[in-house]
């Protein structure tokens, strides 16, 4: 893979003598959608925490667009281009949908974060927020408080916030968590379209194998903190090591 937008080299994390992530070397191409799977405790979320700067690695390095960001704090990595969602929705529940998205846009643009200023003084953030809200289909709920949204709509809101911040790399940590089964297909299609039409690089941790195999271009399999395999969905699903270590049975 030439000129990866995001890469790790022998990345490791030890906490209290326990090995959480071990020797993970991974390259993600610009515009790729990479699924990350593995059993509970495999190190998937810990890997995301290392990539976004919440954890500091005890070994190895992280590179974004060729730049070593291993020792950068989280806010600088965000500025460099990494956006992230969490397993539990992370929004301002008492603010409206529009206010949440406008804050994300303003933080990225560098404008004011004061919600009470007139719209004309924060025009670029307002415009970007409106476009992002429309993109995820939340126009009718723009003035609703974020805390009152369904799980599925909160996930849409999080995507709108990432779009408004206009980061090239999205880390989506279990975006289907808490979403009702009937709303999963629509959310999957939204993520697919954001990836393809907005040309975002997406890394997605997800437990739903049907979701991952249906949307990802490659799948990385983690097991006991190590990278067990990284290949096309078909190749990963046919991998006997993956079947025995993660799936537990032949597919």
Secondary structure by P-SEA (a helix, b strand, c coil): ccccccccccccccccccccccbbbbbbcccbbbbbbbccccaaaaaaaaaacccccccccccccccccccccaaaaaaaccccccccccccccccaaaaaaaaaaaaaccccccccccccaaaaaaaaaaaaaaaccccccccccccccaaaaaaaaaaaaaaacccbbbbccccccccccaaaaaaaaaaaaaaccccbbbbbcccaaaaaacccbbbbbccccccccccaaaaaacaaaaaacccccc
